[in-house]
């Protein structure tokens, strides 16, 4: 599994919340187009926004990377933030599935 990790640093939690909404909408609408198999968005108490996007293969990551700037163009025009991102290979992942035991 391959991943694109995006780190955005905003001046406030309010701006990070706006960006989280933007990222949820923009990246969420691209799930099938870019073969996204996992998407997680986190906001810190200091105004950081971290987005983890998982892909099945390197071709899907490349396709996403080729379109990344146009996807976040509106965000860059609307808010001031520092950005750091990288592509990585997932070495370990665990997620417990939510299950209801009630009948």
FIFILO-742003 format. One line per 4 residues: number of its first residue (from 0); for each residue x, y, z of N, C-alpha, C. Coordinates in steps of 0.1 Angstrom, whole numbers, plus 5000, padded with zeros to 4 digits. Example, Ala and Ser with C-alpha at 12.3 -4.5 7.8 and 13.67 -1.06 7.14 Angstrom:
// FIFILO-742003
0> 5132/4943/5078/5123/4955/5078/5132/4967/5078 ~ 5128/4978/5071/5137/4989/5071/5129/5000/5079
***
This chain:
// FIFILO-742003
0> 5008/4988/5000/5000/5000/5000/5009/5012/5000 ~ 5005/5022/4992/5013/5035/4991/5005/5046/4996 ~ 5011/5056/5001/5004/5067/5007/5010/5081/5004 ~ 5001/5090/5004/5005/5104/5003/5002/5111/5016
4> 5012/5117/5023/5009/5123/5036/5011/5138/5034 ~ 5000/5145/5037/5000/5160/5036/5000/5166/5050 ~ 5008/5175/5052/5009/5183/5065/5007/5198/5062 ~ 4996/5204/5067/4994/5218/5065/4994/5224/5079
8> 5001/5235/5081/5002/5242/5093/4995/5256/5092 ~ 4984/5258/5099/4976/5270/5099/4979/5278/5112 ~ 4975/5291/5112/4977/5299/5123/4966/5297/5134 ~ 4956/5290/5131/4945/5288/5141/4938/5275/5138
12> 4931/5270/5149/4923/5258/5147/4911/5261/5138 ~ 4906/5273/5138/4895/5277/5130/4898/5275/5115 ~ 4910/5280/5111/4915/5278/5097/4917/5264/5094 ~ 4922/5256/5103/4924/5241/5101/4911/5234/5099
16> 4900/5239/5106/4887/5233/5105/4881/5236/5091 ~ 4883/5248/5086/4879/5252/5073/4886/5243/5062 ~ 4899/5242/5064/4907/5234/5055/4903/5219/5055 ~ 4900/5214/5067/4896/5200/5068/4883/5198/5060
20> 4874/5207/5061/4861/5206/5054/4864/5206/5039 ~ 4873/5215/5034/4877/5216/5020/4883/5203/5016 ~ 4893/5198/5024/4900/5185/5020/4890/5173/5020 ~ 4881/5173/5029/4871/5162/5030/4863/5162/5017
24> 4858/5174/5013/4851/5175/5000/4859/5172/4988 ~ 4870/5179/4987/4879/5177/4975/4884/5163/4973 ~ 4891/5158/4984/4897/5145/4982/4887/5134/4982 ~ 4876/5136/4990/4865/5126/4990/4858/5124/4977
28> 4857/5135/4969/4851/5135/4956/4860/5128/4946 ~ 4873/5126/4949/4883/5120/4940/4886/5106/4943 ~ 4878/5099/4952/4881/5086/4956/4881/5076/4944 ~ 4871/5076/4936/4871/5066/4925/4880/5071/4914
32> 4881/5084/4911/4890/5089/4900/4904/5085/4902 ~ 4909/5086/4915/4923/5083/4918/4926/5070/4925 ~ 4916/5061/4925/4917/5048/4932/4922/5049/4946 ~ 4916/5058/4954/4920/5060/4968/4913/5049/4976
36> 4921/5042/4984/4916/5031/4992/4915/5035/5007 ~ 4920/5046/5011/4920/5051/5025/4922/5066/5025 ~ 4914/5072/5034/4915/5087/5035/4912/5090/5050 ~ 4922/5097/5056/4921/5101/5070/4925/5116/5071
40> 4917/5123/5079/4920/5137/5081/4920/5140/5096 ~ 4931/5146/5100/4933/5149/5115/4936/5164/5117 ~ 4930/5170/5127/4933/5184/5131/4939/5183/5145 ~ 4950/5191/5147/4956/5192/5160/4951/5204/5167
44> 4954/5205/5180/4950/5216/5189/4957/5229/5185 ~ 4968/5227/5177/4976/5239/5174/4974/5244/5160 ~ 4964/5239/5153/4961/5243/5139/4968/5236/5128 ~ 4973/5224/5131/4979/5216/5121/4968/5207/5115
48> 4969/5204/5102/4960/5195/5095/4968/5185/5089 ~ 4965/5172/5092/4973/5161/5086/4963/5152/5078 ~ 4967/5150/5065/4958/5142/5056/4966/5130/5052 ~ 4961/5118/5054/4967/5106/5049/4958/5100/5038
52> 4964/5098/5027/4957/5092/5015/4964/5079/5011 ~ 4957/5068/5011/4963/5055/5007/4958/5051/4993 ~ 4968/5045/4986/4966/5040/4973/4970/5026/4971 ~ 4964/5019/4962/4968/5005/4960/4981/5003/4953
56> 4985/5012/4944/4997/5010/4936/5004/5024/4933 ~ 5016/5023/4928/5023/5036/4926/5018/5044/4914 ~ 5011/5037/4905/5005/5045/4894/4994/5054/4899 ~ 4986/5049/4908/4975/5058/4914/4981/5070/4921
60> 4992/5068/4928/4999/5079/4935/5004/5089/4925 ~ 5010/5084/4914/5015/5093/4904/5004/5101/4898 ~ 4993/5095/4895/4981/5102/4889/4976/5113/4899 ~ 4976/5109/4912/4971/5119/4922/4981/5131/4922
64> 4994/5127/4923/5005/5138/4924/5004/5147/4912 ~ 5002/5142/4900/5001/5150/4888/4990/5160/4889 ~ 4979/5157/4896/4968/5166/4897/4967/5173/4911 ~ 4976/5171/4920/4975/5176/4933/4974/5191/4934
68> 4983/5198/4927/4983/5213/4927/4969/5219/4923 ~ 4963/5213/4912/4950/5218/4908/4939/5215/4918 ~ 4940/5204/4925/4930/5200/4935/4930/5210/4947 ~ 4942/5214/4951/4942/5223/4963/4944/5238/4960
72> 4943/5241/4947/4945/5255/4942/4936/5265/4950 ~ 4923/5261/4952/4914/5270/4959/4918/5272/4974 ~ 4923/5262/4980/4928/5263/4993/4939/5272/4994 ~ 4949/5271/4985/4960/5280/4985/4957/5294/4983
76> 4946/5297/4975/4942/5311/4973/4934/5316/4984 ~ 4928/5308/4993/4919/5312/5003/4926/5314/5017 ~ 4935/5305/5020/4942/5305/5033/4957/5305/5032 ~ 4963/5311/5042/4978/5311/5043/4982/5299/5052
80> 4991/5291/5047/4996/5280/5055/5009/5275/5050 ~ 5016/5268/5058/5029/5261/5054/5025/5247/5051 ~ 5032/5241/5041/5028/5228/5036/5041/5219/5035 ~ 5039/5207/5039/5049/5197/5037/5042/5184/5034
84> 5047/5177/5023/5040/5164/5020/5051/5155/5014 ~ 5047/5142/5015/5056/5132/5010/5049/5120/5006 ~ 5055/5111/4998/5049/5098/4994/5057/5088/5002 ~ 5050/5078/5007/5056/5068/5014/5049/5054/5012
88> 5056/5044/5016/5051/5030/5016/5046/5027/5030 ~ 5034/5022/5031/5028/5018/5044/5036/5006/5049 ~ 5041/5007/5061/5048/4995/5066/5040/4988/5077 ~ 5030/4995/5082/5021/4988/5092/5008/4996/5093
92> 4997/4990/5093/4984/4996/5095/4975/4987/5103 ~ 4967/4993/5112/4957/4985/5119/4945/4994/5121 ~ 4934/4989/5118/4921/4996/5121/4911/4985/5126 ~ 4906/4988/5138/4895/4979/5143/4882/4983/5136
96> 4875/4973/5131/4862/4976/5125/4852/4978/5136 ~ 4843/4988/5134/4832/4990/5143/4822/4980/5141 ~ 4817/4973/5151/4807/4963/5150/4797/4965/5162 ~ 4785/4963/5158/4775/4964/5169/4771/4950/5173
100> 4771/4948/5186/4767/4934/5192/4752/4934/5196 ~ 4745/4945/5194/4731/4945/5198/4723/4939/5187 ~ 4712/4932/5191/4703/4926/5181/4689/4932/5182
***
